[in-house]
Amino acid sequence: AKVGHIIAWNIRSFNNKDQEVMQELNEHKIDICAIQESRIKGKGKKQYSNYVLIYSEVERQMSAKEGVALTVHNTYNNNILE
């Protein structure tokens, strides 16, 4: 599959904005979004209706003022390597 729209977004905290972010990505037909300052603690993946969110680790004892994440449209799920 050909990737169309890739963006970077300094979100200044993904927490409590996840549905709003996913709606914006969907409305603008974004395939991949690199998110800066996600402020998500831990490391892992979370599935949303049209996207998967992959996020980096911010040390749990630190206040989460940084962190990066990547959203990938479900069209490309099979191309994600762990």
DRENDRENVEX-73539 format. One record per residue (C-alpha): x, y, z. Coordinates in steps of 0.5 Angstrom, whole numbers, padded with zeros to 4 digits. Example, Ala and Ser with C-alpha at 12.3 -4.5 7.8 and 13.67 -1.06 7.14 Angstrom:
BEGIN
(r (0025,-0009,0016))
(r (0027,-0002,0014))
END
This chain:
BEGIN
(r (0000,0000,0000))
(r (0002,0007,-0002))
(r (0003,0012,0004))
(r (0000,0018,0003))
(r (0000,0023,0008))
(r (0005,0024,0014))
(r (0005,0029,0019))
(r (0009,0031,0025))
(r (0005,0034,0031))
(r (0007,0037,0038))
(r (0001,0036,0042))
(r (0003,0038,0049))
(r (0000,0032,0052))
(r (-0004,0026,0049))
(r (-0007,0025,0055))
(r (-0015,0026,0055))
(r (-0014,0029,0048))
(r (-0014,0022,0045))
(r (-0021,0022,0042))
(r (-0020,0029,0039))
(r (-0013,0027,0036))
(r (-0016,0021,0033))
(r (-0022,0025,0030))
(r (-0017,0030,0027))
(r (-0013,0025,0024))
(r (-0019,0021,0021))
(r (-0022,0028,0018))
(r (-0015,0030,0015))
(r (-0014,0023,0012))
(r (-0007,0022,0016))
(r (-0004,0016,0015))
(r (0002,0017,0020))
(r (0003,0022,0025))
(r (0009,0023,0029))
(r (0007,0026,0036))
(r (0012,0030,0040))
(r (0011,0032,0048))
(r (0006,0026,0048))
(r (0007,0026,0056))
(r (0005,0019,0056))
(r (0008,0014,0061))
(r (0010,0007,0060))
(r (0011,0004,0053))
(r (0007,0000,0049))
(r (0001,0000,0044))
(r (-0006,0002,0044))
(r (-0011,0000,0038))
(r (-0017,0006,0037))
(r (-0022,0005,0031))
(r (-0018,0007,0025))
(r (-0011,0008,0028))
(r (-0006,0004,0033))
(r (-0002,0009,0037))
(r (0005,0006,0039))
(r (0009,0010,0045))
(r (0015,0011,0048))
(r (0017,0010,0055))
(r (0018,0016,0060))
(r (0020,0014,0066))
(r (0015,0013,0071))
(r (0018,0017,0077))
(r (0019,0023,0072))
(r (0013,0028,0071))
(r (0012,0026,0064))
(r (0014,0033,0060))
(r (0016,0029,0054))
(r (0015,0023,0050))
(r (0014,0021,0043))
(r (0009,0017,0040))
(r (0007,0015,0033))
(r (0000,0014,0030))
(r (-0001,0009,0024))
(r (-0007,0008,0020))
(r (-0010,0001,0021))
(r (-0009,0000,0013))
(r (-0001,-0001,0015))
(r (-0002,-0005,0021))
(r (0001,-0011,0018))
(r (0007,-0007,0016))
(r (0009,-0005,0023))
(r (0015,-0009,0026))
(r (0016,-0010,0034))
END
